[in-house]
């Protein structure tokens, strides 16, 4: 056994590709419990919520060539979702049949590959393989991303594309700017929140190069983003008459505006949504609007919400930020629903004001999972905060602009809709920042403290004459 152990260590300490292979195998092996649970009950991969919709879109793409949520003809086009994740599922279903287990396997591979990107980002951004390795290990044991590898939801795919994008744009060659733009376009088609990353990444592209090259990189990057999303924008214009990523959505009214009303008036979310609906009806009457279809109604809702928020922009921005803190919740609901389907359901929420886990906190298993996740993420947040503060102290602007700013935007954008699911894409960055704290900041601090408290040399005793 000892001989096998030494041989394995010797193998992985060889060429760099062997080291990366070791990290990949470790990350994938730690996903095996998720795969085992998926084998035991494949239905757990499709929890209530968005997952059934993604599944149906992928099945229709494979079987009928239609991007439609309908389960039977006529297959009406879907105005709600972007095509990135359904196409990912459709590719897997085309190769392996409509197998949710195949999706869990593919997403477990993506999860492990994301760990390798973390290692490389640690080397590129912090100049330290050790930081990358610690970040990779933290990502491998992070509980919530592990569960999401087993769910038919966008998070694992979006996270892999987003993190690869961050790695690619650290390179200075124009080719990498073009590749980064293509990756951002793909990320936007997986999750529209990626559109907020577009302006935030332009400064990262410009750091460390002359202004002419910076302009060239930004133009090429933006052109590739536009080229990737343009076909989808044209599709929506052709079918729904709107140049938009999502032809129909009411998030601004029932999340952003309702969240603002909740904080402003001190009322419940249900009451705030009723108030938002009344405001919308007044807006329609005032403007003389009569929406003829879901697309026109969506536009009217968005316009009403924007007018409300712009009437008090500073408080609206502040309240939006407070609501976005929901994304820091530990995510016990997703964890428990995957472990034991049916024990709690999203329907047990109270108008969205309580998570399913909060509504069932008296159950011992729910309480235990909530405590354990809270401890893990509490420590991760603390270490990440230490890492950010040290980056500010050291004036490491590249790391701050590349890693911190995009993540803040991803967390801020969903506002009231935010929950632990929306945190998944930034968890690799949290792991890297925590690794920076564990590998450099805290050891350096401890060394300085020990140096200052070290016992001084004994003074020389006076010599008796």
NUGUMI-238301 format. One record per atom (N, C-alpha, C): z, y, x; residue in one letter. Coordinates in steps of 0.001 Angstrom, whole numbers, plus 500000, padded with zeros to 6 digits. Layout:
BEGIN
ZYXa
...
This chain:
BEGIN
500000498802500826x
500000500000500000x
500000501264500872x
500831501236501900x
500894502391502797x
499559502607503503x
498886501501503826x
497593501614504490x
496549502238503552x
496582501831502267x
495663502401501280x
495933503896501125x
497221504270501050x
497592505670500910x
497063506490502087x
497246505985503310x
496783506723504488x
495261506832504501x
494590505765504072x
493119505804504019x
492636506840503022x
493314506915501863x
492922507887500841x
493135509308501345x
494272509561501983x
494559510898502519x
493531511264503576x
493219510313504440x
492234510565505496x
490863510888504894x
490487510190503813x
489198510428503181x
489118511838502615x
490142512268501869x
490097513570501199x
490323514731502168x
490830514453503361x
491005515509504354x
489766515687505226x
488722514953504920x
487489515046505698x
486649516240505304x
485383516004504993x
484457517074504630x
484936517801503376x
484557519101503219x
485009519868502044x
484656519213500722x
483494518539500631x
483118517943499354x
484094516852498950x
484695516197499959x
485682515173499636x
486937515793499031x
487308516967499558x
488471517670499026x
488231518071497570x
487040518610497300x
486722519007495934x
486648517792495012x
486159516674495535x
486129515440494742x
487548515029494356x
488480515168495292x
489872514830494999x
490447515702493892x
490177517025493954x
490670517918492909x
490052517571491555x
488766517244491573x
488079516891490329x
488685515622489720x
488869514598490545x
489423513337490043x
490830513533489502x
491628514354490181x
492985514616489705x
492940515292488332x
492083516326488208x
491991517023486936x
491523516116485815x
490562515262486106x
490039514376485070x
491060513298484697x
491740512737485686x
492729511698485393x
493861512229484519x
494224513506484709x
495277514084483885x
494819514339482452x
493523514210482198x
493008514349480826x
492935513000480111x
493245511931480793x
493141510608480175x
494009510451478924x
495240510981478887x
496008510857477633x
495297511476476435x
494593512593476656x
493840513214475569x
492716512291475126x
492038511667476079x
490971510726475743x
491511509513474990x
492662509014475415x
493267507858474743x
493597508206473291x
494151509387473057x
494461509809471690x
493191509941470857x
492103510434471485x
490830510561470768x
490267509195470405x
490433508223471283x
489974506861470984x
490779506276469824x
492088506532469835x
492958505986468787x
492611506560467419x
492219507838467374x
491885508478466100x
490877509591466351x
489580509287466326x
488561510306466615x
488622511510465685x
489178511341464495x
489231512443463535x
490121513578464024x
491053513304464949x
491939514355465421x
491164515413466219x
489942515089466652x
489136516067467384x
488545517127466465x
488634516913465142x
488060517868464185x
489164518336463244x
490074519182463713x
491153519666462853x
490613520664461828x
491381520971460788x
490944521978459815x
490701523323460508x
489816524101459963x
489482525400460549x
488024525475460935x
487765525883462175x
486393526073462636x
485691524779463031x
486449523778463452x
485851522566464012x
484885521856463048x
485228521671461775x
484258521007460881x
482935521762460779x
483001523095460813x
481772523881460768x
480900523663461983x
481506523639463167x
480737523372464382x
480121521980464346x
480895521015463861x
480396519642463783x
479175519567462872x
479258520201461694x
478154520135460743x
476908520836461276x
477096521973461957x
475953522672462546x
475243521789463565x
476027521100464409x
475431520249465440x
474704519059464815x
475308518450463803x
474667517312463128x
473343517746462502x
473335518902461857x
472096519383461224x
471027519725462252x
471441520245463398x
470468520531464457x
469785519252464923x
470570518196465078x
470020516934465573x
469199516226464502x
469717516172463299x
469086515363462252x
468005516095461470x
468140517430461352x
467198518165460507x
466550519351461217x
466950519629462456x
466391520766463173x
466718522093462529x
467845522168461806x
468226523390461093x
469597523860461555x
469713525168461798x
471016525747462142x
471672526167460832x
472297525193460189x
472808525387458840x
474148524688458675x
475068525294457916x
476359524639457653x
476307523706456456x
475167523618455786x
475049522811454570x
475086521322454906x
475680520552454003x
475724519105454206x
474552518399453546x
473752519151452774x
472570518572452139x
471540519668451916x
470311519274451628x
469236520238451400x
469517521052450118x
469079522314450061x
468329523031451109x
469278523551452192x
468832523484453442x
469675523867454571x
469534525371454829x
470450526135454224x
470418527582454369x
470890527970455772x
470271528975456403x
470670529385457760x
472084529952457786x
472789529658458852x
474181530108459000x
474208531540459521x
474851532482458791x
474944533859459274x
476231534156460026x
477122533157460121x
478466533418460628x
478632533134462119x
477978532105462651x
478292531641464005x
477115531835464949x
477457531996466227x
476445532033467279x
476117530603467705x
474978530387468378x
474480529007468542x
474964528270469780x
475684528950470685x
475979528321471974x
476712527004471862x
477859526994471178x
478650525769471105x
477993524702470234x
477407525044469066x
476692524008468313x
475556523360469107x
474859524130469944x
473808523537470783x
474407522582471814x
475550522942472374x
476257522062473313x
476613520740472628x
477167520836471416x
477496519618470660x
476246518831470304x
475191519550469914x
473957518869469520x
473359518083470673x
473438518620471884x
472937517897473051x
473709516597473247x
475026516662473102x
475843515456473247x
475541514464472132x
475421514975470908x
475127514086469773x
473750513451469912x
472809514189470466x
471464513644470682x
471501512486471674x
472367512602472689x
472436511570473723x
473345510416473329x
474400510709472550x
475421509685472296x
475680509451470816x
474802509917469939x
475089509812468527x
476137510850468147x
476511510901466894x
477481511906466435x
478897511471466814x
479110511351468106x
480364510810468628x
481291511937469078x
482406512080468394x
483398513068468828x
484044512648470143x
484143511333470367x
484718510850471629x
483862511290472812x
482536511281472649x
481646511740473714x
481874513218474004x
482163514006472965x
482450515430473158x
483746515599473935x
484764514841473566x
486050514929474280x
485865514549475741x
485068513523475994x
484798513105477380x
484087514231478142x
483058514816477540x
482310515891478208x
483193517108478463x
484042517434477502x
484909518600477688x
486007518319478709x
486418517075478829x
487377516716479881x
486737516878481260x
485458516526481371x
484733516758482623x
484639518255482918x
484331519047481894x
484245520498482078x
485588521079482500x
486649520572481907x
487999521021482283x
488253520763483763x
487876519574484243x
488071519235485654x
487195520097486557x
485954520374486135x
485062521234486916x
485627522648486996x
486237523120485924x
486855524449485934x
487931524532487010x
488647523432487226x
489631523410488308x
488994523651489666x
487794523101489896x
487095523324491166x
486694524792491311x
486280525410490206x
485925526835490250x
487156527670490601x
488320527266490084x
489563527973490428x
489825527893491925x
489637526715492498x
489839526567493945x
488926527524494708x
487668527550494308x
486707528411495008x
487002529885494795x
487449530262493612x
487824531658493371x
489019532058494227x
489960531141494395x
491094531426495269x
490647531715496689x
489654530959497157x
489116531179498498x
488371532512498584x
487564532820497555x
486724534018497596x
487519535299497379x
488399535305496394x
489087536532496007x
490333536774496843x
491096535712497120x
492346535858497852x
492225535414499312x
491068534868499672x
490872534441501051x
491786533306501462x
492152532453500506x
493132531408500804x
492819530151500007x
492573529062500714x
492399527773500055x
493693527359499375x
494817527676499985x
496114527295499415x
496311527906498028x
495940529190497870x
496079529838496562x
495197529137495546x
493971528816495934x
493071528118495026x
493591526757494619x
494164526030495564x
494680524691495269x
495870524778494320x
496786525711494573x
497942525863493677x
497471526238492276x
496494527161492202x
495955527537490898x
495318526362490191x
494593525543490927x
493953524352490361x
494993523382489816x
496075523185490551x
497133522278490098x
497818522815488845x
498057524131488796x
498662524718487601x
497748524541486392x
496448524737486602x
495485524541485523x
495467523082485066x
495588522162485998x
495541520738485662x
496717520322484780x
497871520976484960x
499055520593484177x
499302521523482994x
498516522587482846x
498696523495481714x
498488522724480413x
499454522733479515x
499383521825478355x
498345522212477311x
498187523492477004x
497305523861475899x
495823523622476204x
495300524008477382x
493905523669477677x
493643522167477651x
494641521378478035x
494471519929477993x
494193519462476571x
494927520016475599x
494713519648474207x
493354520125473720x
492951521321474128x
491682521859473659x
490486521099474219x
490687520372475304x
489619519489475778x
489322518406474760x
490271518140473873x
490084517113472866x
489683517627471504x
489379518927471389x
489043519519470093x
487610520040470083x
486957519945468959x
485594520480468821x
485679521979468546x
486101522701469545x
486218524151469493x
485615524733470765x
485320526017470725x
484512526657471782x
485232526867473100x
486557526769473117x
487337527335474222x
487036526729475591x
486931525405475701x
486726524792477014x
485356525158477577x
484332525142476744x
482995525519477201x
482956526992477597x
483510527857476764x
483517529292477076x
484284529561478367x
485416528891478548x
486228529081479749x
485464528691481004x
484776527543480960x
484008527088482118x
482894528074482465x
482179528567481445x
481094529525481694x
481657530848482204x
482729531331481575x
483340532606481967x
483834532571483404x
484526531500483783x
485084531437485136x
483978531284486175x
482948530500485857x
481805530374486760x
481124531725486941x
481035532491485861x
480482533844485931x
481264534711486917x
482601534666486838x
483417535459487758x
483166535055489212x
483017533760489437x
482756533289490794x
481392533751491287x
480393533667490424x
479021534003490815x
478900535470491205x
479540536369490456x
479357537793490733x
480161538274491937x
480932537376492564x
481552537760493838x
480537537774494968x
479375537140494756x
478318537131495773x
477515538428495704x
476982538868496832x
476291540156496891x
474778540057496686x
474202538869496837x
472756538731496704x
472315539012495273x
471171539654495100x
470671540005493778x
470449538776492906x
470093537661493529x
469876536436492763x
471127536060491977x
472283536264492592x
473533535922491920x
473845536896490793x
473391538140490907x
473555539086489801x
472757538619488596x
471535538141488854x
470712537620487762x
471356536384487140x
471864535480487969x
472523534280487458x
473769534656486664x
474519535644487168x
475708536102486443x
475354536647485072x
474245537419484988x
473811537934483700x
473448536821482729x
472759535794483238x
472406534652482390x
473660533935481888x
474659533806482767x
475905533156482368x
476650533977481323x
476667535304481479x
477328536132480477x
476590536034479141x
475262536029479186x
474505535847477953x
474861534543477267x
474974533479478056x
475364532181477499x
476771532239476918x
477693532913477629x
479069533036477137x
479112533785475809x
478294534827475674x
478246535593474425x
477756534718473277x
476797533858473551x
476278532976472507x
477257531858472156x
478207531587473058x
479262530620472736x
480355531300471916x
480792532470472393x
481798533249471673x
481427534722471757x
481156535377470629x
480702536772470654x
481658537738471328x
482939537354471463x
483884538234472154x
483433538513473579x
482558537651474112x
482042537864475452x
481277539162475607x
480820539761474492x
480072541011474576x
480924542116475179x
482247542042474999x
483142543052475546x
483241542956477071x
482838541824477627x
482881541659479079x
481743542403479767x
480681542669479046x
479485543262479640x
479805544538480410x
480357545596479777x
480653546812480550x
481769546630481564x
482704545714481282x
483851545559482185x
483475544911483506x
482369544151483528x
481979543454484753x
481067544290485652x
480527545385485138x
479645546216485955x
480374546804487165x
481616547303487022x
482332547765488224x
482551546660489250x
482811545426488777x
483002544316489711x
481730544041490500x
480578544210489859x
479307544022490558x
479080545099491613x
479674546274491413x
479387547423492271x
480307547525493477x
481404546762493478x
482367546878494570x
481804546316495870x
482016547062496962x
481665546573498294x
480213546674498662x
479391547371497863x
477978547546498196x
477613549020498036x
476497549425498644x
476015550788498498x
475579551086497067x
475462552408496760x
475198552773495375x
473822552309494901x
472824552305495789x
471497551841495383x
471535550359495020x
472192549581495871x
472268548138495589x
473129547879494351x
474161548687494172x
475018548530492996x
474210548765491719x
473379549804491712x
472545550081490542x
471567548935490292x
470967548433491369x
470018547330491225x
470708546090490654x
471911545800491140x
472643544631490653x
472998544778489175x
473453545967488792x
473849546190487399x
472649546101486458x
471511546656486886x
470311546605486051x
469838545169485888x
469784544423486993x
469331543040486927x
470289542193486090x
471568542408486283x
472593541692485516x
472422541953484015x
472305543228483648x
472181543600482235x
470873543091481638x
469797543131482425x
468509542649481931x
468579541161481609x
469281540399482425x
469393538963482172x
470273538678480960x
471342539460480788x
472162539305479586x
471299539517478344x
470551540632478349x
469702540966477201x
468650539893476958x
468072539362478041x
467018538348477887x
467559537073477247x
468792536714477564x
469363535474477020x
469714535631475544x
470280536767475154x
470720536915473764x
469624537446472845x
468531537962473418x
467468538575472597x
466877537621471561x
466566536360471899x
466000535466470873x
466913535295469663x
468217535228469909x
469149535071468792x
469218536344467956x
469184537512468600x
469171538774467865x
467920538879467002x
466780538438467555x
465531538475466793x
465609537525465605x
466191536347465820x
466337535394464714x
467114536017463578x
468235536687463878x
469046537295462828x
468311538450462149x
467543539197462936x
466760540284462340x
465688539722461412x
465055538664461861x
463969538067461074x
464486537469459767x
465670536835459805x
466188536153458619x
467029537084457746x
467908537873458409x
468885538655457652x
468627540160457680x
467640540582458486x
467335542001458542x
468308542810459366x
469075542165460239x
470058542862461064x
469955542388462512x
469924543342463462x
469965542996464883x
471437542857465247x
471946541656465157x
473378541430465333x
473613540002465797x
474749539785466463x
475108538442466884x
475558537591465698x
476345538197464828x
476821537519463626x
476406538371462434x
475545537843461598x
475024538640460486x
476096538931459444x
477070538041459303x
478119538221458310x
479474538015458968x
480352539006458848x
481739538842459286x
482558539985458705x
483830539685458406x
484709540692457814x
485965540929458644x
485901540607459933x
487084540716460784x
487630542139460855x
486738543120460943x
487203544496461076x
488057544915459881x
487681544490458692x
488420544900457501x
489700544101457331x
489599542761457396x
490746541927457039x
491631541555458234x
491239541956459437x
492097541740460595x
492462543078461253x
491483543795461777x
491790545044462481x
492379546091461550x
491672546374460442x
492169547387459513x
493448546927458817x
493494545665458393x
494700545161457738x
495893545167458697x
495643544828459958x
496722544889460939x
497241546308461127x
496332547253461155x
496718548663461268x
497579549081460076x
497179548679458863x
497947549030457663x
499337548388457708x
499398547153458195x
500683546454458285x
501684547243459115x
501252547690460294x
502140548455461175x
502417549852460615x
501394550487460085x
501544551871459600x
502494551972458419x
502363551025457473x
503132551118456233x
504344550195456210x
504474549334457211x
505619548425457241x
505609547412456120x
504436546855455812x
504312545885454722x
503827544550455280x
503781543541454430x
503349542223454883x
501830542196455048x
501349541168455731x
499911541038455948x
499162540851454629x
499726540050453728x
499078539861452434x
498934541176451679x
499992541971451686x
499935543280451026x
498938544198451715x
498882544115453055x
497951544965453803x
496506544591453498x
496224543312453333x
494862542903453008x
494470543332451592x
495431543315450683x
495166543845449340x
494850545338449419x
495618546056450251x
495371547489450416x
494012547742451053x
493621546898452012x
492310547046452655x
491186546796451651x
491394545824450772x
490386545548449740x
490233546734448799x
491361547339448404x
491292548516447528x
490579549672448223x
490875549842449509x
490206550901450275x
488703550652450326x
488320549405450490x
486902549042450539x
486219549331449202x
486893548996448100x
486314549268446787x
486154550770446554x
487114551557446995x
487007553011446891x
485858553529447753x
485703552925448925x
484611553324449818x
483256553059449164x
483099551901448536x
481846551585447847x
481561552582446727x
482598552911445948x
482404553849444842x
482045555240445354x
482716555643446435x
482459556971447008x
481038557087447544x
480564556036448200x
479229556054448804x
478134555620447827x
478539555134446652x
477553554656445701x
476820553419446163x
477524552543446901x
476897551347447462x
477063550156446523x
476045549318446500x
476083548088445707x
475468546964446544x
476279546358447441x
475741545312448319x
475083544187447532x
473855543844447926x
473087542842447189x
473250541443447748x
473774541334448979x
473933540019449589x
475080540067450594x
475363538922451196x
476511538826452109x
476343539702453339x
475099539874453805x
474849540698454988x
475160542161454689x
474671542662453557x
474946544048453193x
476437544268452942x
477089543296452330x
478527543426452093x
479299543450453407x
478884542624454354x
479526542621455670x
479388543978456344x
478195544567456281x
477983545885456876x
478869546933456214x
478972546873454884x
479789547846454164x
481264547692454514x
481726546446454619x
483122546199455003x
483417546763456391x
482505546505457325x
482691547006458686x
482708548536458713x
481824549147457964x
481767550612457929x
483048551194457341x
483562550572456279x
484809551039455673x
485968550907456656x
486034549768457340x
487114549553458308x
487037550548459453x
485832550807459949x
485669551743461060x
486115553151460645x
485747553551459418x
486162554878458964x
487680554982458886x
488326553938458396x
489788553952458317x
490417554059459704x
489921553252460650x
490511553220461994x
490248554518462753x
489066555116462565x
488741556363463263x
489518557556462718x
490074557419461519x
490888558497460966x
492204558651461720x
492636557602462395x
493881557639463175x
493680556783464427x
492781557204465347x
492325556295466414x
493408555874467400x
494303556794467748x
495281556455468785x
496284555417468293x
496770555610467067x
497681554604466529x
496940553295466260x
495676553378465844x
494899552164465617x
494747551357466901x
494458552055468008x
494332551374469309x
495654550744469706x
496749551462469502x
498074550951469870x
498449549731469019x
498261549847467710x
498602548733466828x
497725547515467115x
496462547750467443x
495567546648467812x
496109545903469029x
496627546673469992x
497213546056471179x
498451545241470852x
499280545747469945x
500478544996469555x
500097543682468881x
499089543739468008x
498654542510467334x
498062541506468315x
497407542000469354x
496784541087470316x
497812540278471095x
499072540721471090x
500124539961471774x
500360538603471120x
499824538409469890x
499916537088469271x
499285536014470147x
498339536427470993x
497684535471471876x
498604534880472928x
499788535468473113x
500742534953474096x
501671533892473518x
501521533609472233x
502337532540471652x
502084531223472397x
503087530339472423x
502917529107473218x
501833528169472707x
501518528213471407x
500456527342470896x
500941525984470448x
502186525909469992x
502751524624469587x
501988523994468420x
501438524827467537x
500742524284466357x
499559523416466763x
498710523937467665x
497546523162468109x
497986521865468777x
499043521958469575x
499530520800470317x
500000519704469355x
500785520104468368x
501362519124467443x
500294518543466530x
499366519390466055x
498310518906465161x
497452517862465859x
497255518011467182x
496473517010467906x
497271515733468136x
498552515889468481x
499371514707468754x
499592513875467498x
499897514558466387x
500185513862465135x
499443514550464002x
498170514219463793x
497410514860462704x
498105514658461353x
498188515761460609x
498772515686459275x
500233516035459214x
500917516056460379x
502349516358460342x
502572517816459950x
501709518720460422x
501682520099459956x
500214520491459856x
499899521432459019x
498513521856458838x
498446523369458813x
497282523930459151x
497124525384459077x
497399525939457686x
497252525110456634x
497486525588455269x
498960525882455007x
499839525447455922x
501263525691455713x
501673527092456143x
500720527898456627x
501037529273456989x
501275530110455747x
501931531215455924x
502204532143454832x
501299533337454987x
500095533266454389x
499112534340454511x
498835534698455968x
498942533737456847x
498646533995458246x
499770534660459006x
500926534886458345x
502009535603459008x
502850534682459875x
502863533407459565x
503595532433460361x
502636531341460803x
502798530875462050x
502001529750462507x
502525528483461838x
501711527419461795x
502200526163461210x
503476525668461892x
503552525818463216x
504759525374463922x
505973526187463484x
505796527497463316x
506921528342462880x
507383527947461485x
506438527577460630x
506790527181459263x
507524525848459229x
507387525046460290x
508004523716460330x
508968523574461496x
509538524670461946x
510356524665463153x
511618523811462992x
512029523538461756x
513227522727461546x
512996521264461905x
511742520829461985x
511470519444462369x
511774519265463851x
512508518228464243x
512926518070465651x
511754518032466621x
510667517304466275x
509547517198467200x
508838518531467372x
508765519309466293x
508144520632466377x
508998521551467242x
510293521505467048x
511202522342467840x
511125521985469321x
511092520677469631x
511040520243471029x
509755520707471707x
508612520492471054x
507332520916471631x
507307522423471827x
507816523176470860x
507837524627470959x
508679525095472141x
509832524471472334x
510705524851473458x
510036524556474795x
509465523354474935x
508842522971476206x
507650523877476538x
506809524144475540x
505665525023475787x
506120526440476099x
507162526897475414x
507672528253475666x
508197528377477092x
508858527351477586x
509358527382478966x
508195527439479948x
507199526570479755x
506064526547480686x
505357527887480709x
505016528402479530x
504237529636479503x
505082530864479832x
506375530801479551x
507238531895479984x
507239532036481499x
507352530894482197x
507316530907483668x
505938531354484164x
504869530850483524x
503515531225483942x
503287532725483772x
503735533296482652x
503571534735482435x
504353535542483469x
505563535099483771x
506387535815484746x
505726535809486119x
505279534639486556x
504625534539487853x
503328535345487890x
502579535321486791x
501337536100486726x
501631537591486832x
502687538045486147x
503062539460486216x
503443539855487635x
504172538964488321x
504512539232489725x
503255539337490568x
502303538443490326x
501044538484491062x
500280539772490820x
500221540240489563x
499512541484489248x
500194542671489922x
501515542717489857x
502243543827490485x
501994543865491987x
501942542700492618x
501685542665494057x
500249543100494369x
499301542736493507x
497921543197493703x
497854544720493619x
498593545300492681x
498641546761492571x
499282547367493813x
500366546764494283x
501072547271495458x
500185547197496700x
499449546107496825x
498570545917497986x
497214546609497824x
496989547201496649x
495712547870496346x
494514546930496515x
494658545744495987x
493556544784496002x
492688545032494762x
491891546086494828x
491149546524493655x
490094545511493221x
489507544809494179x
488489543821493816x
489072542748492911x
490224542230493290x
490862541188492479x
491258541728491114x
491763542952491074x
492178543533489798x
490991543757488865x
489905544309489423x
488733544606488599x
488048543322488159x
487971542348489037x
487256541111488738x
488043540192487818x
489339540077488042x
490129539087487324x
490920539662486156x
491596540772486378x
492565541258485398x
491895542008484247x
490991542939484569x
490385543777483525x
489630542955482477x
488734542029482874x
488047541225481846x
489014540423480973x
490067539904481576x
491023539107480803x
491776539966479793x
492117541186480177x
492785542085479239x
491885542364478037x
490586542539478279x
489655542796477180x
489521541583476265x
489470540386476855x
489379539169476046x
490598539027475144x
491771539368475664x
492989539262474874x
493091540376473844x
492591541570474169x
492758542723473284x
491825542657472082x
490618542176472274x
489574542277471250x
489931541616469914x
490537540413469880x
490744539761468569x
491777540440467685x
492677541239468259x
493705541950467496x
494511540969466643x
494595541232465336x
495422540414464450x
494947538964464382x
493656538740464602x
493133537372464575x
493594536556465767x
494177537203466751x
494529536524467995x
495624535487467776x
495489534367468478x
496543533360468567x
496389532658469906x
497160531605470125x
497152530954471434x
495769530443471821x
494948530131470841x
493586529661471120x
492789530687471914x
492984531964471632x
492224533013472291x
492690533244473733x
493797532621474098x
494305532762475465x
493674531756476426x
493112530678475907x
492600529607476757x
491659530123477843x
490685531013477549x
489761531440478611x
490411532188479760x
491566532805479523x
492187533547480624x
493244532722481350x
493537531523480861x
494576530729481529x
494227530368482973x
492954530081483321x
492660529857484743x
493006531064485611x
492775532271485084x
493114533475485848x
494630533628485941x
495341533333484854x
496807533352484912x
497312532368485961x
496667531197486035x
497064530193487031x
496819530716488452x
495708531421488658x
495421531987489984x
496425533069490348x
496740533939489398x
497714535001489672x
499093534406489942x
499462533377489174x
500733532701489420x
500725532013490783x
499568531448491158x
499447530814492476x
499613531846493589x
499076533041493373x
499244534137494346x
500724534470494514x
501450534482493396x
502883534751493461x
503632533616494157x
503290532373493814x
503991531225494398x
503639531003495859x
502373531242496211x
501920530913497565x
502091532014498578x
502148533284498119x
502209534395499062x
503350535367498769x
503431535846497540x
504355536936497230x
505807536497497346x
506166535437496642x
507567534996496646x
508001534500498025x
507204533659498733x
507613533270500092x
507785534458501027x
506906535468500935x
507040536644501787x
508315537404501455x
508632537509500160x
509851538204499745x
511092537472500256x
511082536146500089x
512231535346500550x
512397535475502062x
511283535478502791x
511361535617504253x
511969536956504648x
511563538041503949x
512125539359504272x
513609539411503975x
514025538807502860x
515445538802502507x
516249538037503541x
515735536872503942x
516448536077504950x
516517536798506282x
515449537512506620x
515436538243507883x
516480539345507886x
516625540034506762x
517586541141506698x
519025540662506655x
519228539469506092x
520598538969505959x
521001538045507099x
520112537894508081x
520438537001509188x
521629537555509968x
522445536673510438x
523635537095511189x
523207537762512474x
523747538959512754x
523405539687513973x
524007538993515179x
523348539143516348x
523899538550517579x
525272539143517882x
526124538302518412x
527469538785518757x
527386539864519816x
528148540904519610x
528185541981520619x
528856541458521883x
528395541993522987x
528988541583524250x
530449542061524334x
531316541161524739x
532712541525524896x
532904542348526171x
533759543351526142x
534027544148527368x
534626543258528456x
534206543519529693x
534665542726530830x
535993543303531324x
537028542453531404x
538340542912531901x
538278543160533393x
538811544265533809x
538831544568535253x
539956543826535921x
